Every structure is written in C-alpha cells, then in structure tokens.
C-alpha cells in the first residue's frame, strides 16, 4: 500500500515536470518569432542597358537580419539574406549587358552626389552598390489593422567610371499581408517578400527614369529610346 | 434508420436556415468578345495600399467557378502571371486603364510573354465585402448544472465587386460587369447557438463568374 502511494507520487511528480517543461517550451516559443524570408522573387522583364557594370554587395546587405523586441509581443527576427541577394543578382543581370560582382570595396562615407571616390576597374562603366538603409514592420496589434506590413528602404549608389558618386537614390519597398491562420511568421514573410518585390520593381523601372541616372547615362553617351 | 432520419431532418433544417441574399448583376459591353479553345484568361485582384482591397478568397472563388461547370475556361494563375510579367503587374506598377496597355506592350519581352501564355483576356476584380450594420447580443453560460446560449445577434453584409475585362489582342477595354449582393446573417442562441448565415460574398462571386463566362464566350443571354 505504501509502495503503491509512493509510485503514484512519482508518476504525479513526473507528470508535473513534463507539464512544466511543455509550458516553458510553449511560452519561450511564443516569445520569439523567427522569419527566414522565402518566396517568389522573379527576374524583371526590362530593357538591358549596354553597360559593363560592377556590383558590390556589402556584407550587411548579403546577410541582412533585422531584430526587434516589441512590448508584449516578444522578439522578432527577420532574416532576408539569401533571397534578397539572389533577387538583386538576377535583377542587375537583367538590367545591364554585363555584370561583374566585386568582392571587396572601400566605400567612402560621404553620400553627396559628386563626392567620394571608389576605385573602378578600367573595364567597367561604373559600380552599383545596393544597401538596406532601413527595414521596419508593423503587426496588427500595433497598427490596429488586420494585416502585417513591412517596408524596406534600399539605398542605390552608382559610382561613375572616374569613381565619383553619380547617383544616390533611396527607394522604399512596401508590402502587406493579411493575418494568416498559419501564424504571424508566415504573414510577415509574405509582407516582406512583397516589400522586396515592390522595391525591386521601383529600382528596375525607375532607375532608367531617375534624373541623376539619365545624367550619368548621357555622360556615358548612352541614349535611352 | 431512426438515426438517418434524424440526420436528414437536421440537414434540412440547416439548409432552410440559410439567410436570404439579394443580388444584382449589370453588364456593360464595349466590344465583341469570344475565346478560342487554346486562349486563356487571367483573373487579377486589384491591390492597393489601403486597408481595403479585393480579398484573395474572392478571386479564388471566381477562378474556381470559371474553371468548372459547362464550358470551363482556360485560366492562368494570378501568381504565375505576375511572376512572368514582373515588374509590370505589381500593386504600384500595374496599369490602371486599358489605355496603358499599348505602352506596356512596348516594353521588352512583354508581348512575347503574353503570346507564349496565350492569354487573351485579363479581368481585374475590384471590390470588397463589408459589414454595414450589426446588433443584438447573445450570452453563453456554463455551470455545474449545465449551460447554454440565449439571445440573438445579427450582422448585415454588403458585397460589391466590379470586373473590368481587357482584351489583350486588341489592347482595349472589352467591358465591365458589376455584381452587388447583400444579406443579413443571424446567430440565434436557443440553448445551442444556431447560425443562420447569408453569404453575400459567395452570391456575388457566383453571379459575377456566371456573367463573366457568358460575356467572354459571347453567348447571348
């Protein structure tokens, strides 16, 4: 009888321990939302410019991760690395005749057009550098709306043949996605993918309409139809 | 046998409890249409950055209705279409009028892509279902002796959608179809909560899809 009681107590203690561990796991999972951005990012159908461009992707761009702690909503981590980088590789390959990826470059700190110099190899018409200046998102709890929204501020810098900054352009990509039954991370992923697509669309179309780009093209004797 | 009879009676009761929906469809034709067997249609939901935009579930419903029944249409999925023609049909860059089609087709690769996919028509779906009124109340209680829900609540919904059909062969607007539906749903608490649902969104979808099929196949009503 005594043995039986202590056996029940052991089982009870084990059940309590399992319940506590499960509760801890559920609570800790609820406190962190990880999003590894994945989705459809196609290559744009745009006119190719007859330019031989160098492209430098800074390490922060290659491995961009956003971390944010939101009051009562835990910590959010959005990893854009691979998808964003592959998208830009395809996009620039579609926009220019030849693209050479530059592995290392010292970027000057100034961001005023006409200032700063980078070393541009002789065979290149210029160097283009994409950066993520800012990433932000809103949850439905913050915005009071029934969707997640994300925005990405891309900075596009183009250095001309002589190494001077010819274009400094900030493009904002925006995306929103309704709250999903599959969870917050899926909705934020979709909103971020739409923001990348939107930013990319503006870069792919707007680059050849931007006054500073047109001035730079004229300086290179390239006329757009 | 008794159980089956109960099931049939319960099913009949639920069917009879479906809420009433009033719907209306109008069509404006601007040119003759018609689809060859190998030609396709793409349904696009009009997206914008405001709180309201065409629900994906509504365009999915239209696609489902058009691809079934008699004379099913060839449909290209919205996602595939937007990917194949990226960046020209994103929320910010999509043409807002059929007059923009000529300019769009002048872009490199666009007309080839459309030709490859054999898309003849593009239908933009714009609209939403909104709750226009609601009221009443229902309370549910649970106690050791049992529990139940009592009271009645209602909500009225209005579904208003427009399809703008563009002919990609003639690069022009072929016409518009407007579908409106409204209905009131109830939730009655008679010990158990009994929903009496009107589904104006579903009614608008079915009406719009049926009219769109007639419009495209150029079959007289």
Interface residues (C-beta under 8 A of the other chain):
Chain A: X40 X42 X43 X44 X45 X46 X47 X48 X145 X146 X147 X174 X176 X178 X194 X197 X198 X200 X201 X202 X204 X205
Chain B: X49 X51 X56 X79 X83 X84 X85 X86 X87 X88 X90 X91 X92 X93 X107 X108 X109 X110 X113
